[in-house]
Structure formats: C-alpha cells, structure tokens
C-alpha cells in the first residue's frame, strides 16, 4: 500500500506541473493576442506611411506633432474629456442617490419601481434612439453639450450595482447615526458615501470608458465640426489627417491614453470593487 502511494505522488506532481505549464502557455498566448493589435497600432502611428514601411526602424513622432498642433483635433479631445467627465460625475452622483433610496428608504411602490427600472435594461439602445433624439431636438439640445451629456446620465446598471453595496451596510449603523440626530442627508454623506468608494470607482471607470468610446449618439447630436467628440471626429471628418492612415492610428493611440491613465489611477479601487462584488454575489 505504501509503495503504491509513493509511486502515485510523482505522477500527481507531474500532472500538476503539466497543468500549470498549460495554463501559463495559454496565458502567454492570450496576452499576445490582446496586446498584439495595440503594439501594431503604436508602431503604425510612428511611421510616415504604414504601407511603405511597417517595421520598428525609422520611427518618428511627426504624426503626433501634426495632430497635437491642429486646433480642431485639440477641440475634439477637449469635447471628449468634458462630455465623458461630466457624464461620469453626474451618473455616479445620480445613481448613488437612487441606490440609497432603493436600498435604505421605505416608500410606496419602491420594489415595483426598482423592477421596472431593471426592466429597462432589456431595451436595446436602438429601440430608444429615435424617441430620445426627437425629445432632444424639441428641447433644443442638438449640437450642444447638453445634448451630449443629459441623455447619457444615470442608468439602471449603475443603480443596481450601487444598491447591492448599500444594502450590505448594516441597518444598525444607520440607526446609531439616526439616534445621534443624523437625517437621511447626514447618513448618506457621512456613512454611506465613504463605505461605497470602491463600487463608485468601478462605476466611474465603466461609465467614463463607455462614454469616451461612444460613437452613435455623438454622431447624431454633434452636427458641426467643433462639437464633435474624438471618435466621431476621427472617423467622419474629411480633413488632412483623416486621409492619412498613420495619422489616424496616432489619433487612435491618443484616444487610448486617457482610459489607460484612468485605469492605472483607480486600479486599486477597481480591482477591490470587482472582488467585493464577486464575494457579495
């Protein structure tokens, strides 16, 4: 019996080693597949002509210099930063207030209202596109920042995400604050907000990335060149750099930078929030 167990141990160790090697190999392959297009994009942006010379030799930053010296391109960057930042800040604020109301306040029709809110997640954006556009047109939001920002505010996913975290806050903690004289405003600002920093960071990153990359709605609303966001401007405007593939790739690289900076800055909160959500579920 002892000799059989002794002989089985090397086989199990060999099998575990083979499994670990297979996992590492798969991780390396997936990393190359994910990072490969980004590397090619950066290399292409550092050449005068993609088709004439696509190598790591003769790299130049001339495309970036031309783009960043163009006033229209800089206006697109400013528009994207303004719209994505405003939508992110207002969405987190509105969703957080709604999450607190649905999780900790009692009012008639609370559960039914929350279910109806979640039901709107089943509606594709294309189904509401025309009515929202007509409403924005009636309100005079076409070709204005309000038209780019207001229709994108809040969302059922953010309310649901934050509500799950707010529900996890012990009622006894809020009751203690209530005994000390705090109202809903005080409990929200002093207790709920500090405890929900991680899910708020997760929602902020998701919202910023989604609105930074969004294309269809800004394409409809921004009808003049100076109101376009970066993705719409790069894709649709017939300018000197829209006809140059290398400059387009440089513009694409510039459009990635803010999202990379945002993720690095909030990486700790993002990973912590996702892990906390996984544990709760």
C-alpha positions as CSV (number, residue, x, y, z in Angstrom):
1,X,0.0,0.0,0.0
2,X,2.8,2.3,0.9
3,X,4.8,1.6,-2.3
4,X,1.6,2.3,-4.4
5,X,1.1,5.7,-2.7
6,X,4.8,6.6,-3.1
7,X,4.6,5.8,-6.8
8,X,1.4,7.8,-7.3
9,X,2.9,11.0,-5.8
10,X,5.4,11.6,-8.7
11,X,2.6,11.1,-11.2
12,X,0.3,13.6,-9.5
13,X,3.2,16.1,-9.3
14,X,4.0,15.6,-13.0
15,X,0.3,16.1,-13.8
16,X,0.1,19.3,-11.8
17,X,3.2,20.6,-13.4
18,X,1.8,19.9,-16.9
19,X,-1.4,21.6,-16.0
20,X,0.5,24.7,-14.6
21,X,2.6,24.8,-17.8
22,X,-0.6,24.6,-20.0
23,X,-2.2,27.4,-18.0
24,X,0.9,29.6,-18.3
25,X,1.2,28.9,-22.1
26,X,-2.5,29.8,-22.6
27,X,-2.0,33.0,-20.6
28,X,1.0,33.9,-22.8
29,X,-0.9,33.2,-26.0
30,X,-3.9,35.3,-24.8
31,X,-1.6,38.1,-23.7
32,X,0.0,38.2,-27.2
33,X,-3.4,38.1,-28.9
34,X,-4.7,41.0,-26.7
35,X,-1.5,43.1,-26.8
36,X,-0.6,42.4,-30.4
37,X,-3.1,44.8,-32.0
38,X,-2.2,47.6,-29.6
39,X,1.6,47.2,-30.4
40,X,0.9,47.2,-34.1
41,X,-1.3,50.3,-33.7
42,X,1.5,52.1,-31.9
43,X,4.2,51.1,-34.4
44,X,1.9,52.2,-37.3
45,X,1.4,55.6,-35.6
46,X,5.2,56.1,-35.5
47,X,5.7,55.8,-39.3
48,X,5.1,58.4,-42.0
49,X,3.4,55.7,-44.2
50,X,2.0,52.4,-42.9
51,X,2.1,50.7,-46.2
52,X,5.6,51.9,-47.3
53,X,7.4,50.9,-44.2
54,X,5.9,48.8,-41.4
55,X,8.9,48.0,-39.1
56,X,10.5,49.1,-35.8
57,X,13.1,51.1,-37.8
58,X,12.8,54.7,-38.8
59,X,10.3,55.6,-36.1
60,X,9.1,59.2,-35.8
61,X,6.7,61.2,-33.7
62,X,5.8,63.5,-36.6
63,X,2.2,62.3,-36.8
64,X,1.6,63.1,-33.1
65,X,3.2,66.6,-33.6
66,X,0.9,67.3,-36.5
67,X,-2.2,66.1,-34.6
68,X,-1.4,68.0,-31.4
69,X,-0.7,71.2,-33.3
70,X,-4.1,71.0,-35.0
71,X,-6.8,73.2,-33.3
72,X,-9.7,71.1,-34.5
73,X,-8.2,67.9,-33.1
74,X,-7.5,69.5,-29.8
75,X,-11.1,70.7,-29.7
76,X,-12.2,67.1,-30.2
77,X,-10.1,66.0,-27.3
78,X,-11.5,68.8,-25.1
79,X,-15.0,67.8,-26.1
80,X,-14.4,64.1,-25.2
81,X,-12.9,65.0,-21.9
82,X,-15.7,67.4,-21.0
83,X,-18.5,65.1,-22.0
84,X,-17.1,61.9,-20.5
85,X,-16.1,63.6,-17.3
86,X,-19.4,65.3,-16.9
87,X,-21.5,62.2,-17.6
88,X,-19.3,60.1,-15.3
89,X,-19.6,62.6,-12.3
90,X,-23.3,63.1,-12.7
91,X,-24.0,59.5,-13.4
92,X,-22.2,58.3,-10.2
93,X,-24.0,61.1,-8.2
94,X,-27.5,60.3,-9.5
95,X,-27.1,56.5,-9.4
96,X,-25.7,56.7,-5.8
97,X,-28.7,58.8,-4.6
98,X,-31.1,56.3,-6.3
99,X,-29.3,53.3,-4.9
100,X,-29.6,54.8,-1.4
101,X,-33.3,55.4,-1.8
102,X,-34.0,51.9,-3.2
103,X,-31.8,50.2,-0.5
104,X,-32.5,52.1,2.7
105,X,-35.6,54.2,2.3
106,X,-39.1,52.9,2.6
107,X,-41.8,54.4,0.3
108,X,-44.8,53.1,-1.6
109,X,-44.0,51.2,-4.8
110,X,-40.3,51.0,-4.1
111,X,-39.8,47.4,-5.2
112,X,-42.1,47.8,-8.2
113,X,-40.3,50.9,-9.3
114,X,-36.9,49.2,-8.9
115,X,-38.1,46.2,-11.0
116,X,-39.4,48.5,-13.7
117,X,-36.1,50.3,-13.7
118,X,-34.2,47.0,-14.1
119,X,-36.6,46.0,-16.9
120,X,-35.4,49.0,-19.0
121,X,-32.0,47.2,-19.2
122,X,-33.7,44.8,-21.6
123,X,-34.4,47.6,-24.1
124,X,-31.6,47.9,-26.7
125,X,-30.3,51.4,-27.3
126,X,-31.5,51.4,-30.9
127,X,-35.1,51.0,-29.6
128,X,-35.0,54.3,-27.7
129,X,-32.7,56.2,-30.1
130,X,-35.4,57.9,-32.2
131,X,-37.7,59.0,-29.4
132,X,-34.7,60.3,-27.4
133,X,-33.4,62.2,-30.4
134,X,-36.8,63.7,-31.1
135,X,-37.1,64.8,-27.5
136,X,-33.6,66.3,-27.5
137,X,-34.5,68.1,-30.7
138,X,-37.7,69.6,-29.2
139,X,-35.6,70.7,-26.2
140,X,-33.0,72.4,-28.4
141,X,-30.2,70.1,-27.4
142,X,-28.9,69.4,-30.9
143,X,-25.3,70.4,-31.5
144,X,-24.9,71.4,-27.8
145,X,-23.1,70.0,-24.8
146,X,-26.4,69.4,-23.1
147,X,-27.4,67.1,-25.9
148,X,-24.2,65.1,-25.5
149,X,-24.4,64.9,-21.7
150,X,-28.0,64.9,-20.4
151,X,-29.4,61.8,-22.4
152,X,-26.4,59.7,-21.2
153,X,-27.0,60.5,-17.5
154,X,-27.6,57.7,-15.0
155,X,-28.6,54.1,-15.9
156,X,-30.2,51.0,-14.3
157,X,-26.9,49.1,-14.2
158,X,-25.3,51.7,-12.0
159,X,-28.3,51.9,-9.7
160,X,-28.3,48.1,-9.4
161,X,-24.6,47.9,-8.8
162,X,-24.5,50.5,-6.1
163,X,-27.8,49.3,-4.5
164,X,-26.2,45.9,-3.8
165,X,-23.4,47.5,-1.9
166,X,-25.6,49.9,0.0
167,X,-27.9,47.0,1.1
168,X,-24.8,45.4,2.7
169,X,-24.4,48.3,5.1
170,X,-25.8,47.2,8.4
171,X,-29.0,49.0,9.4
172,X,-27.8,49.2,13.0
173,X,-25.0,51.5,11.8
174,X,-27.6,53.9,10.2
175,X,-29.9,53.6,13.3
176,X,-27.0,54.6,15.5
177,X,-26.4,57.7,13.3
178,X,-30.2,58.4,13.4
179,X,-30.1,58.3,17.2
180,X,-27.3,60.8,17.1
181,X,-29.6,63.2,15.2
182,X,-28.5,62.5,11.6
183,X,-31.1,62.6,8.9
184,X,-31.0,60.9,5.6
185,X,-28.7,63.5,4.2
186,X,-26.2,63.1,7.1
187,X,-26.3,59.3,6.9
188,X,-25.8,59.4,3.2
189,X,-22.8,61.8,3.3
190,X,-21.1,60.6,6.5
191,X,-21.7,56.8,6.4
192,X,-22.9,55.5,3.0
193,X,-20.6,57.5,0.7
194,X,-17.3,56.7,2.5
195,X,-18.2,53.0,2.6
196,X,-19.1,52.9,-1.2
197,X,-15.9,54.3,-2.6
198,X,-14.9,51.1,-4.3
199,X,-18.1,50.4,-6.2
200,X,-18.3,54.1,-7.1
201,X,-14.8,53.8,-8.6
202,X,-15.9,50.8,-10.6
203,X,-19.0,52.5,-11.9
204,X,-16.9,55.7,-12.7
205,X,-14.4,53.7,-14.8
206,X,-17.1,51.8,-16.7
207,X,-19.1,55.0,-17.3
208,X,-16.0,57.0,-18.4
209,X,-14.8,54.3,-20.8
210,X,-18.3,53.8,-22.3
211,X,-18.8,57.5,-22.9
212,X,-15.3,58.1,-24.1
213,X,-15.8,55.4,-26.8
214,X,-19.4,56.1,-27.6
215,X,-20.0,56.9,-31.3
216,X,-23.6,56.7,-32.5
217,X,-25.2,59.3,-30.2
218,X,-22.5,61.9,-30.6
219,X,-22.6,61.3,-34.3
220,X,-26.3,62.3,-34.3
221,X,-26.1,65.2,-31.9
222,X,-22.8,66.8,-32.9
223,X,-23.6,68.2,-36.3
224,X,-20.8,70.8,-36.5
225,X,-17.1,70.0,-36.6
226,X,-16.3,72.0,-33.4
227,X,-18.9,70.0,-31.3
228,X,-17.6,66.5,-32.3
229,X,-16.0,64.2,-29.9
230,X,-12.7,62.5,-30.6
231,X,-14.1,59.1,-32.0
232,X,-16.6,60.9,-34.2
233,X,-14.1,63.5,-35.5
234,X,-11.5,60.9,-36.4
235,X,-14.0,58.7,-38.2
236,X,-16.1,61.1,-40.1
237,X,-14.3,64.4,-40.8
238,X,-12.7,64.7,-44.2
239,X,-9.5,66.5,-43.2
240,X,-5.9,66.2,-43.9
241,X,-5.3,63.6,-41.2
242,X,-8.5,61.7,-41.9
243,X,-6.9,60.7,-45.2
244,X,-3.6,59.6,-43.7
245,X,-3.7,56.1,-42.1
246,X,-0.6,56.8,-40.0
247,X,-2.2,59.9,-38.5
248,X,-5.4,58.1,-37.9
249,X,-3.5,55.4,-35.9
250,X,-1.8,58.2,-34.0
251,X,-5.2,59.7,-33.2
252,X,-6.4,56.2,-32.1
253,X,-3.4,55.9,-29.8
254,X,-4.1,59.3,-28.3
255,X,-7.7,58.3,-27.7
256,X,-6.5,55.3,-25.6
257,X,-4.2,57.3,-23.3
258,X,-6.9,58.8,-21.0
259,X,-8.5,55.4,-20.4
260,X,-5.1,53.8,-19.6
261,X,-4.3,56.7,-17.2
262,X,-7.8,56.4,-15.5
263,X,-7.4,52.6,-15.1
264,X,-3.9,52.9,-13.6
265,X,-5.0,55.7,-11.2
266,X,-8.1,53.8,-10.0
267,X,-6.7,50.2,-10.4
268,X,-6.7,49.5,-6.7
269,X,-10.3,50.6,-6.2
270,X,-11.4,48.9,-9.4
271,X,-10.0,45.5,-8.5
272,X,-11.2,45.8,-4.9
273,X,-14.7,46.8,-6.1
274,X,-15.0,43.9,-8.5
275,X,-13.7,41.4,-5.9
276,X,-16.1,42.8,-3.3
277,X,-19.0,42.4,-5.8
278,X,-18.0,38.9,-6.6
279,X,-17.9,38.0,-2.9
280,X,-21.3,39.5,-2.3
281,X,-22.8,37.6,-5.2
